[in-house]
Amino acid sequence: MKLDHLAIAVADLDAALAFYRDALGLPLTRVEAVEREGVRVAFLSLDDGASHLELVQPTRDDTGIVKWMSKHGPGMHHVCLAVADIEAVLARLAAHGCELINPQPVERADGTRYAFIHPRSAFGVLVELYEKPK
Ligand code: ZN
């Protein structure tokens, strides 16, 4: 397993980029609007692109991240681990009685499949699993 990204929830993506990209100096990989999830995201490269910081800004009021931010404020939102076989990892977690937000992987347009593990099972941290297209 590898660290794919750490995600930070922000209210204003451009203001966050002024810090993470301009002041801190992390290279910006891409900015994208994910209409289905009601978010705008920016990926900044760490370790020469081996992993990333993801900045997530909600663009609608009905998104999970808005609810999350109303409770926690902006800040560290989730840790994403890249795995080779997401079904195998989900089955293993289920066998251990872990609470899965996505018991089945969800597929993104680029073919990446992901699933979230509930923070109740991960000691307060929202954990995302990624399986990149081969
Ligand atoms: Zn993520």
Residues whose N, C-alpha, C, O or C-beta is under 5 A from the ligand:
A	BS01	ZN	A7 C80 E128
